[in-house]
Amino acid sequence: MDRRVFLAALSAPAFVTILRPFVTFAQDREWVRALEAAQRDRPKALSANARIAPASEPGDPLVVHGRAVAEDGTSAIAGAVVFAYHTDREGLYNRPGSPAHSWRLRGWAQTAADGGFEFATIRPGGYPGSNIPQHIHLQTFLPDGRRYWAEELRFADDPRLPAAERGEACAVRKEGGVQHVDFTLRLNPRNTF
């Protein structure tokens, strides 16, 4: 997906389809400004295990087991900050009356020596009134200052996900009433911002 289309999708209201015929640079700037503002709320101390949704958030419990790797697909990325956000179980990012891109359910983890990180959260909902599949957004901030967005983490068992895309989505397994997915966050030079 073209970077500008992706960034526009992140700034789009929930009822707008992700693919747009054209995108303005203002939308890119708006999303980046919002992302940078969110980073000012980043906790000072981070670990490889973090939360996106608080334990009290309604929804099906989910654990994302992630690993950040370099462009080669195998070399671990240690010490990177992974910022993740997603919708609540109803498919909404923000509380009513909140500004766009306030991303109520969000969290930060710092990758371990092996590139590993983990987020405890809930299963996000798809956007209301749309065919947009459930997904989690992730961005990576490297120690040297470079930053990347990742392709969305999607779920292979989501009925909204087109059949042709299920092979690229995360398989969901259940353990003791909790859903788990494994996700490799591979840096892509086209996904810098």
C-alpha positions, 0 to 999 in steps of 0.5 A: 500500500502506498505510504500516503494512502496508508497515512490517510487511512489512519487519519480517516474517520472510522466510516471512511474506507481505507483506500482513497483515490488521492491523498493530500500532504496535509493529511500526512502532516496531521497524522505525523503531528498527532503521532509525535504528540502521542510520543510526548506521553511515552513513559520514561521507563519501558520494558519488553512487556507492556499493555495497550488496553487497560486490564479493565477494558471490555473485550476479549483478552489478547496478547501480541507476541512480537519480534522486531527484525531488520530489513533482512527479515532475521536480524533482531532489532534491540532497544527499539520503541514499539508504539501500538494503538487500536480501536476498542471492541466497538471499533472506535479509536477515540472517546466521543468529543475527543480530538482525532488521533487521540488513540485512547488505547495505546501502549509502548514497549521496548524491544529486548536483545532478541527483538522481542516485545509483548503487548497485553490488550483486547481484540480490537473491533472493526470500524463501525458500518464498514468492511475494514478488518480488525487491526492493530497499528504499530510504529517503530522508533529506533535508537538512532532516531529513524522511525518506521510504520509497520503493515497493520497486524490483522487477524486470520480469523476475522470475517471481514478480512478478504480470503486472499489476505488471510495467509498474510494475517496472524493466526489466532490461538486460544490459551485459557480464554486468552487469544494470542498472536505472533507478529514479526515487525519487519522494518521496510525502508519504504515505511519511514516517516 
